Amino acid sequence: MIGTKVTLRQRMNAGDAHYAGELVDGARILALFGDAATELLIRLDGDEGLFRAYEMVEFLAPVFSGDYVEVTAELLSVGNTSRQFRFEARKVLSNIRASGLAPSAADVLDEPVVVARAVGTCVVPSELQRRPRELYMLGLPAGPAPRASAIVTPVAGQDVVLTAAIVGAELTREQTPYLPITPQEIADEAARCREAGASIIHLHVRDGAGKNTQSGERFAQVIEAIRSKCDCIVQASTGGAVGMSIEERTGSLSSKPEMATLNCGTINFGDDVFVNSRRDIRAIAAQIRDAGAIPELECYEVGHIEEALALVAEGAIGQPLHFQFVLGIKGAIPAREDVVDFMRSLVPEGATWAVAAVGRWQQPMTELAMRLGGHARVGLEDNIFTSKGVLAEGSAPLVARAAAYARSIGRDPADPARARSILGL
């Protein structure tokens, strides 16, 4: 939700002019800032809220009657009741006011002129917050503070593919009552994630007792239920749990998913070791190919990318390539900006890449990946518990938060048809 923006555009008329009958005073611009903040509060909380204070205001260029001013409010931080915003006003069309031209002559400015900036705080009392969980979860722990680094905004129109990991291999109903287990529950959650902006469902399944299983029959039941509810791409897991055999891990492939995960190396996984020998990797790759699925190349270390490229060179996997960088697992590569920069530098031209970060790193790494032109995986599987020991209300709110951020930087969440095109399915 941090980074969410709203924009309004207003023509300054003669009634707005204060000085010499033409120059618009700064109070009018502040009123527009207040209108933009009100819209954002309504979208986030379902209430207009109250403006508390400006921490900073700058007037940088004159505004005249007849000018068109575009105002943007961007969310900077969220407290229990406070919401801090950054404001910017830009002149986008201007009355020319030049001798020899009609008084009505006006131009669209090639480069908008920033006329004012401000930072201010609004307040929405707790009892008036009607939609406090729609785009953010107040119970989730905060991520790390942003680092002082350049933000690279992708070219507008470069759609982002969001994957929702809605089940996971380790979670239990005792840990979160929002964990979907039955085929119908998983399908319903998949549909909610689709509506929130996801185009891929990363899938683990459970048996009737709620235990993780790679049973082809169970996967087939769940995939059929998902496809009856939405058009999302289903990405079956072959990772399973620590200690599962190759046969157990690849049972999901008999259900003919469009995509399947391929773990590209062995890692320390918390207190366990997740073993993926080079022989086993190639055996699973062959079964994914035989099932007609595209592999998602899960890389928990830099060396896993090199192993994936070796598979390509051997002909064990073909194009297109889609890499998933899994960051923040204890014992594996950390979730840091320099790590993402280096890993994406190893991805060959024409391949796509995404980030799946665990716990408190999920939101900042998701947003970093989207700024750098990558894609992202979010959901309950990769998240952590709140102070009360309960996770967020399903994966859909996490998808909605990521989708809102993507739109704020000019990237639309791809629908499943567009995602299939991007990934070459």
KALINUR-V500902 format. One line per field, one symbol per residue. burial: + if it has 16 or more other ideal C-beta (glycine too) atoms within 10 Angstrom, else -. A space follows every 10 residues. Layout:
burial->???
//
This chain:
burial->++++++---+ -+---++--- -+-+-+-+++ -+++-+++-+ ++-++-+-+- +--------- --++++++++ +++++--+-- +-++++++++ +-+++----- -----+---- -++-++++++ ++++---++- -+-++++--+ --+------- ---+---+++ +++++++++- +----+-+++ +-+-++++++ ++++-+++++ ++++++---- -+++++-+++ +++-++--++ -+++++++++ +--+-+--++ ++++++++++ +++++++-+- ---+-+---- +++++-+++- +-++++++++ +--++-+++- +----++--- +++++++++- -++-++--++ --++--+--- ++++++++++ ++++++++++ ++++++++++ +++-+----- ++-+++++++ +++++++++- +-++++--++ -++-+
//
